[in-house]
């Protein structure tokens, strides 16, 4: 039995993105395996409507968070996000759950909380834009 086969408590939080003139929306999931202090990151591929500087930042964010995690630990990265992220990104509330396979758990959380939200929000935003243009 490997360490990945053991059921343990993990922490997860949504990474929220907030573009100017828009409400915050879920843009990714961060999951911390406390036993190994490993951080798992899954973000949407791009931020719709973001300006060039924000787009560049977003493209590099996932890799940056994982590199920081390997350097200082996943717990430190989440703590850092909670205390410093406030403009384009914000860390949502942390939640604890039991997981046997952290990567699979993160993918499930991403589908439930990020993709699901995008599928609901996209038609609403398009309808709002059509109404505003009339």
LOMIKE-432705 format. One record per residue: residue number from 1; residue in three letters; chain; y, z, x of N, C-alpha, C in turn. Coordinates in steps of 0.1 Angstrom, whole numbers. Example, Ala and Ser with C-alpha at 12.3 -4.5 7.8 and 13.67 -1.06 7.14 Angstrom:
% residues 2
    k    r  c   n.py   n.pz   n.px  ca.py  ca.pz  ca.px   c.py   c.pz   c.px
    1  ALA  A    -57     78    132    -45     78    123    -33     78    132
    2  SER  A    -22     71    128    -11     71    137      0     79    129
***
This chain:
% residues 134
    k    r  c   n.py   n.pz   n.px  ca.py  ca.pz  ca.px   c.py   c.pz   c.px
    1  UNK  A    -12      0      8      0      0      0     12      0      9
    2  UNK  A     22     -9      7     34    -10     15     45     -2      8
    3  UNK  A     56      0     15     67      8      9     72      1     -3
    4  UNK  A     72    -13     -4     77    -20    -16     68    -18    -28
    5  UNK  A     56    -13    -26     46    -11    -37     48      3    -44
    6  UNK  A     57     11    -39     58     25    -43     69     25    -54
    7  UNK  A     67     31    -65     77     33    -76     86     44    -71
    8  UNK  A     99     41    -71    109     50    -67    122     48    -74
    9  UNK  A    131     57    -73    144     56    -80    153     48    -71
   10  UNK  A    160     38    -78    170     30    -71    183     31    -79
   11  UNK  A    194     28    -72    207     28    -79    212     13    -80
   12  UNK  A    218     10    -91    224     -3    -93    237     -2    -99
   13  UNK  A    246    -12    -97    259    -13   -103    263    -28   -104
   14  UNK  A    271    -30   -114    276    -44   -116    288    -45   -106
   15  UNK  A    289    -57   -101    301    -60    -93    310    -69   -103
   16  UNK  A    322    -64   -106    330    -70   -116    341    -78   -108
   17  UNK  A    344    -90   -114    354    -99   -108    366    -99   -118
   18  UNK  A    378    -99   -113    390    -99   -122    400   -109   -115
   19  UNK  A    401   -121   -122    411   -131   -117    424   -128   -125
   20  UNK  A    435   -132   -119    448   -130   -125    448   -136   -140
   21  UNK  A    454   -129   -149    455   -132   -163    441   -132   -170
   22  UNK  A    431   -127   -164    418   -126   -171    413   -112   -171
   23  UNK  A    404   -108   -180    398    -95   -180    387    -95   -170
   24  UNK  A    383    -83   -166    372    -82   -156    359    -87   -163
   25  UNK  A    350    -93   -155    337    -97   -161    327    -95   -150
   26  UNK  A    314    -93   -155    303    -91   -145    301   -104   -137
   27  UNK  A    301   -102   -124    299   -113   -115    287   -111   -105
   28  UNK  A    281   -100   -106    269    -98    -97    263    -84    -99
   29  UNK  A    252    -82    -92    245    -69    -92    243    -65    -78
   30  UNK  A    245    -52    -76    242    -46    -63    232    -35    -66
   31  UNK  A    221    -35    -58    210    -26    -60    207    -19    -47
   32  UNK  A    207     -6    -47    205      2    -35    191      9    -35
   33  UNK  A    183      6    -26    170     12    -24    173     25    -15
   34  UNK  A    174     36    -22    178     48    -14    168     52     -4
   35  UNK  A    155     49     -6    145     53      4    147     46     17
   36  UNK  A    151     33     17    153     26     29    168     24     32
   37  UNK  A    177     27     23    192     25     24    195     10     25
   38  UNK  A    186      2     19    187    -13     19    195    -17      6
   39  UNK  A    205    -25      8    213    -30     -3    208    -44     -6
   40  UNK  A    206    -47    -19    203    -60    -24    215    -65    -32
   41  UNK  A    218    -78    -30    230    -84    -35    227    -97    -42
   42  UNK  A    232    -98    -55    230   -111    -62    243   -114    -69
   43  UNK  A    250   -124    -65    263   -127    -71    263   -141    -78
   44  UNK  A    271   -143    -88    272   -157    -93    277   -166    -82
   45  UNK  A    273   -179    -83    276   -188    -72    291   -191    -70
   46  UNK  A    298   -191    -80    313   -193    -79    320   -186    -90
   47  UNK  A    333   -184    -87    342   -178    -97    350   -189   -104
   48  UNK  A    347   -192   -117    354   -202   -124    369   -199   -125
   49  UNK  A    377   -209   -121    391   -207   -122    398   -200   -111
   50  UNK  A    390   -197   -100    396   -190    -89    404   -199    -80
   51  UNK  A    415   -194    -74    423   -202    -65    415   -203    -51
   52  UNK  A    420   -212    -42    412   -215    -30    409   -203    -22
   53  UNK  A    419   -194    -20    417   -182    -12    406   -173    -18
   54  UNK  A    406   -171    -31    396   -163    -38    382   -170    -37
   55  UNK  A    382   -183    -38    369   -190    -37    363   -188    -23
   56  UNK  A    371   -189    -13    366   -187      1    361   -173      2
   57  UNK  A    368   -163     -2    364   -149     -2    350   -147     -9
   58  UNK  A    349   -153    -21    337   -152    -29    325   -158    -22
   59  UNK  A    327   -169    -16    316   -176     -9    310   -167      2
   60  UNK  A    318   -160      9    314   -151     20    310   -137     16
   61  UNK  A    313   -133      4    312   -119      0    297   -114      1
   62  UNK  A    288   -121     -5    274   -117     -5    269   -115      9
   63  UNK  A    271   -124     18    266   -123     32    274   -111     39
   64  UNK  A    286   -110     36    294    -99     42    289    -85     38
   65  UNK  A    286    -84     25    281    -71     20    267    -68     26
   66  UNK  A    258    -78     28    245    -75     34    246    -72     48
   67  UNK  A    255    -79     56    257    -76     70    263    -61     72
   68  UNK  A    272    -58     63    278    -44     64    266    -34     61
   69  UNK  A    258    -37     51    247    -28     48    238    -26     60
   70  UNK  A    235    -37     67    226    -35     79    232    -27     90
   71  UNK  A    246    -28     90    253    -21    101    255     -6     97
   72  UNK  A    260     -3     85    264     11     82    255     17     71
   73  UNK  A    246      9     65    238     14     54    243     10     40
   74  UNK  A    234      8     31    237      4     18    246     14     10
   75  UNK  A    242     27     12    250     38      5    265     37     10
   76  UNK  A    267     35     22    281     34     27    288     22     22
   77  UNK  A    282     11     20    288     -1     14    292      2      0
   78  UNK  A    283      8     -8    287     11    -22    298     21    -23
   79  UNK  A    298     31    -14    309     41    -13    322     34    -10
   80  UNK  A    322     25      0    333     18      4    339      9     -8
   81  UNK  A    330      3    -15    335     -6    -26    341      3    -37
   82  UNK  A    335     15    -40    341     24    -50    355     28    -46
   83  UNK  A    357     30    -33    370     36    -29    381     25    -26
   84  UNK  A    377     13    -22    386      4    -17    388     -9    -26
   85  UNK  A    377    -13    -33    378    -25    -40    387    -23    -53
   86  UNK  A    397    -31    -55    405    -29    -67    412    -42    -72
   87  UNK  A    412    -52    -64    419    -64    -68    410    -74    -74
   88  UNK  A    404    -83    -67    396    -93    -72    382    -88    -76
   89  UNK  A    377    -78    -69    364    -72    -72    365    -57    -75
   90  UNK  A    356    -52    -83    355    -38    -86    341    -34    -88
   91  UNK  A    337    -23    -83    323    -18    -85    322    -10    -98
   92  UNK  A    313    -14   -107    311     -7   -120    304      6   -117
   93  UNK  A    301     13   -128    294     25   -127    280     23   -122
   94  UNK  A    276     33   -114    262     33   -108    252     39   -119
   95  UNK  A    240     33   -118    229     37   -127    217     39   -119
   96  UNK  A    209     49   -122    196     51   -116    185     46   -125
   97  UNK  A    175     39   -119    163     35   -126    151     36   -116
   98  UNK  A    139     35   -122    127     35   -114    123     20   -111
   99  UNK  A    119     17    -99    115      4    -96    104      4    -85
  100  UNK  A     96     -6    -87     85     -8    -77     89    -19    -67
  101  UNK  A     95    -29    -73     99    -41    -65    114    -43    -66
  102  UNK  A    123    -38    -57    137    -38    -58    143    -52    -60
  103  UNK  A    138    -62    -53    143    -76    -54    141    -81    -69
  104  UNK  A    129    -79    -74    126    -83    -88    134    -76    -98
  105  UNK  A    136    -63    -96    144    -55   -105    159    -59   -105
  106  UNK  A    164    -63    -93    178    -68    -92    179    -81    -99
  107  UNK  A    169    -90    -98    169   -103   -105    169   -101   -120
  108  UNK  A    161    -91   -125    161    -88   -139    174    -83   -144
  109  UNK  A    180    -74   -137    193    -68   -140    204    -79   -140
  110  UNK  A    203    -88   -131    213   -100   -130    211   -108   -143
  111  UNK  A    199   -112   -146    197   -120   -159    202   -112   -171
  112  UNK  A    200    -99   -172    204    -92   -184    219    -89   -185
  113  UNK  A    225    -87   -173    239    -82   -174    249    -92   -169
  114  UNK  A    245   -102   -161    255   -112   -156    253   -125   -163
  115  UNK  A    241   -131   -162    239   -144   -168    241   -143   -184
  116  UNK  A    235   -133   -190    237   -131   -204    252   -130   -208
  117  UNK  A    260   -123   -200    274   -122   -203    281   -136   -201
  118  UNK  A    277   -143   -191    283   -156   -189    280   -166   -201
  119  UNK  A    268   -165   -206    264   -174   -217    271   -171   -229
  120  UNK  A    275   -158   -231    282   -154   -243    297   -157   -241
  121  UNK  A    302   -154   -229    317   -155   -227    321   -169   -226
  122  UNK  A    314   -178   -220    318   -192   -218    322   -199   -231
  123  UNK  A    314   -199   -241    319   -205   -254    331   -198   -260
  124  UNK  A    332   -185   -259    343   -178   -264    356   -182   -257
  125  UNK  A    355   -183   -243    367   -187   -235    371   -201   -238
  126  UNK  A    361   -210   -240    364   -224   -243    371   -225   -256
  127  UNK  A    366   -218   -266    372   -218   -279    386   -213   -279
  128  UNK  A    389   -202   -271    402   -196   -270    411   -206   -263
  129  UNK  A    407   -213   -253    415   -223   -246    419   -235   -256
  130  UNK  A    409   -239   -264    412   -250   -273    422   -246   -283
  131  UNK  A    421   -233   -288    431   -228   -298    444   -226   -292
  132  UNK  A    445   -222   -279    458   -220   -273    465   -233   -270
  133  UNK  A    457   -244   -268    463   -257   -265    468   -264   -277
  134  UNK  A    464   -260   -289    469   -266   -301    483   -262   -305
***
